[in-house]
Amino acid sequence: MANYNTLTIEQLKTERESVLADYRKYLAMHLSLDMSRGKPDRRQIDLSQAMLGAITAPEDCFSETGLDCRNYGLLDGIPEAKRLFAALMDHAPDRLIVCGNSSLNIMYDTVMRFMLYGVGHGCAPWVKQGQIRFLCPAPGYDRHFAICESMGIEMIPIPMTPTGPDMDEVERLTALDPSIKGIWCVPKYSNPEGVTYSEETVRRFAALSPAAPDFRIFWDNAYIIHDLYEDGDPLLNLLNLVEGTPQEDMVYEFMSTSKITFPGSGVSVIASSRGNIEYIKTLMAVQTIGCDKLNMIRHVKFFKDADGVRAHMRRHADLIRPKFETVLSKLDRDLAPCGIASWTHPRGGYFISLNVMPGCARHVWQLMKRAGVVMTSAGATYPYGHDPADANLRIAPTFPPLSEIGIATDVLVTSVKLAALEKLLEK
Ligand SMILES: Cc1ncc(COP(=O)(O)O)c(C=O)c1O
């Protein structure tokens, strides 16, 4: 297979006929496949089924403090759940709050609180400070961008590099502009590129000196223990780095068990400085009497300790690693020689990021859709859904069964080739 960039017009036309014939073959199969959202598959979810039986008798429902988890009380979560998550996140239990079923929900609430009440320390609510701006490393997580968009927060895209966001830009812009109040970060196995921030990147975050005293880092550690291989990527602990420094209130870290136990029925966590946690608790106390403690105790009884969670995640990895490897081996074998696309080789997380020939991502997405394979919309990985190069697509290999991943990737390879050939023949 030749590099498309070296082919003559005639050769490109011949290749297009052959790829078109493949594409028609897939159309005739009337496929209905979904590689759009990062969802665990049925077998992954089944791994946690026994958790539902972890509390059956009334006595099972009491926390170690003697508190009846079926009743009201305890705003920040039961102590044994705080200890479990503190061990996983490598923080002290008094630096976190165990919350309800979704980390996205707490991120939304946190931004909303800062809009309405400010970040504390006598800082004015963001809504009273004129136009608010957030830095958005891109490609990134579309739902982070949706929070900003829905609240009228202007998003400034920051290029992603193989070591994390472009820190020169982050430092330059935050030092310059006091209207920049936040940055979204997925520091481990980022969504969608699978990038883990390097030690230097995390140290530069810890040393940031923004013009806005109420600038905050939203450290969404959604894939904190979601390694595909035994030797997971190491990530420096930002919260521990800033503890006791002038930056210690600048960081909020989030995680959840959505992709550990049950998406939508897990437990989430917010961690920060002790001062910030106290501040959040005063605001939370108005909103709720407490989160679902029965779910917390279920999680603790099921896992016992952090090692129990890690062992469970190895079972997840055994199920999804073959899916990632199927996609990657097909891309490496069938697409790489054409010289028209590049992709990431993540060692964890839920996504593979694919960059097709500039100007082709939307076309590839449409070709996929016509052939019955749903992908996340082209552009979704950029603020306002606008990918300036129209090049990035997010592949989510976890949800479809392994038997369908191969064919879905074949359709993808064919669509990427077809879109590139048409682009090259347009010139
Ligand atoms: C980076 C990131 N953060 C948060 C979430 C959602 O987490 P939760 O289910 O806890 O709301 C996802 C889900 O895909 C994600 O990729």
The ligand as an SDF file (V2000), in Angstrom:
LIG
                    3D

 16 16  0  0  0  0  0  0  0  0999 V2000
  -12.8560   13.3200   31.6680 C   0  0  0  0  0  0  0  0  0  0  0  0
  -14.1800   12.8790   32.1930 C   0  0  0  0  0  0  0  0  0  0  0  0
  -14.6840   13.4500   33.2960 N   0  0  0  0  0  0  0  0  0  0  0  0
  -15.8820   13.0870   33.8010 C   0  0  0  0  0  0  0  0  0  0  0  0
  -16.6450   12.1320   33.1640 C   0  0  0  0  0  0  0  0  0  0  0  0
  -18.0000   11.7950   33.7330 C   0  0  0  0  0  0  0  0  0  0  0  0
  -17.8620   11.2760   34.9910 O   0  0  0  0  0  0  0  0  0  0  0  0
  -19.1210   10.9780   35.9250 P   0  0  0  0  0  0  0  0  0  0  0  0
  -19.7920    9.7840   35.3850 O   0  0  0  0  0  0  0  0  0  0  0  0
  -18.5060   10.7500   37.2600 O   0  0  0  0  0  0  0  0  0  0  0  0
  -19.9970   12.1780   35.9140 O   0  0  0  0  0  0  0  0  0  0  0  0
  -16.1650   11.5190   32.0060 C   0  0  0  0  0  0  0  0  0  0  0  0
  -16.9780   10.5110   31.3130 C   0  0  0  0  0  0  0  0  0  0  0  0
  -16.7250   10.1050   30.2130 O   0  0  0  0  0  0  0  0  0  0  0  0
  -14.9080   11.8960   31.5120 C   0  0  0  0  0  0  0  0  0  0  0  0
  -14.3970   11.3580   30.3990 O   0  0  0  0  0  0  0  0  0  0  0  0
  1  2  1  0
  2  3  1  0
  2 15  2  0
  3  4  2  0
  4  5  1  0
  5  6  1  0
  5 12  2  0
  6  7  1  0
  7  8  1  0
  8  9  2  0
  8 10  1  0
  8 11  1  0
 12 13  1  0
 12 15  1  0
 13 14  2  0
 15 16  1  0
M  END
$$$$
